[in-house]
Amino acid sequence: MDRQQEFVLRTLEERDIRFIRLWFTDVLGFLKSVAIAPAELEGAFAEGIGFDGSAIEGFARVYEADMLAKPDPSTFQILPWRSESPGAGRMFCDILMPDGSPSHADPRWVLKRALARAADMGFTFYTHPEIEFFLFKERPENGSRPVPVDAGGYFDHTPHSAGHDFRRSAIMMLESMGISVEFSHHEGAPGQQEIDLRYADALTTADNIMTFRLVMKEVALEQGIWATFMPKPFTEYPGSGMHTHMSLFEGDRNAFYEPSGDFQLSKTGRSFIGGILRHAAEITAVCNQWVNSYKRLWGGAEAIAGAGGEAPSYVCWGHNNRSALVRVPMYKPQKGNSTRIEFRSLDSACNPYLAFALILAAGLKGIENGYELPPGAEDDVWALTSAERRALGISPLPQSLDEAISMMERSELVAETLGEHVFDFFLRNKRAEWEDYRRQVTEYERGRYLPIL
């Protein structure tokens, strides 16, 4: 038994932890949990806990259902909303086949494979997400319009506002679980919040995002309100994204930093951006996997620095240009290794393991093949005409889930990165979602056509 496992077992005894929740994520990014008693944990560390993989979205077919969830002791944390004695703890799990080999259906394994490939090239991949979401006064009933908890706007501070109190409680809970928060504020729409997590390696960040989404919902329920990560709940208000800053490190050296480069960006950093731009359309179905995601990307103003800008719908990059898909923020010499890029199309409701794996794979492909970076966009890309965008070589992202699926299914990069099992299931599931969506008769159609036809 290693030291981390011994630490977990000792902590259970010292803190009177009687319930251990083993967490993992299905292919669509939904958190799954099974609880075990402390007496079972030593066996779980050694062999894993068996479960029926065919009951989990995308994991296995009925005739190959047996799977094992093996807890990762480095992810152990006490659950702060179960603070009464006896307490509860949690660990993320790796999913294994009965012979002990990794399951190719496990999103965490998909990301681990991508990170191993980066490591073979000498890189560690770091990410820093800015997570947006909405708070409503209550859980919306089917078909009803949700009611935001406040009428605030970007950076607003209203005394005794529900959002302010919520963010304080949520951040305290996150930090008690070892998840560091860098910033928090009210976003541009009524009831919309943003909480930014500190930089961490991509696997830790993905685990933290899964924990974050659950913590936000738990805190909301405790306060009698409702949290949602739906990309665009309102027609007239901005949608919620997860702009993610990222960089590659070689040991302690930031591989994106070059003092003499434009914007202090190295050739490695430029090729990484080139890879993302080259493959952006192919990876969109995973980064923006819901029908509603495209209402955010193409449906109007997104909360960008309170300026009412637009969501990043076009494939281009820019320096401090918040209308671009990839932004190179201003370098801050006082912060040392601060050169980074920001990928702006991600939903906060994506599967972070699969999304990070694909973004990394696209960037590494750019480095391997020495992709040249096209000129950066200097103007508000949304303000340009279609002809002006074409002249600049700026193409659009997919405009619907259907279009995104079509781009993804032709992508060798996505198939190779996700693996055959996840690739095939994801496409089947998303095709079914699109078919179900396009059969629906909407309130818009009834309101527009019933009175006149």
Disulfide bonds with the S-S distance in Angstrom:
none
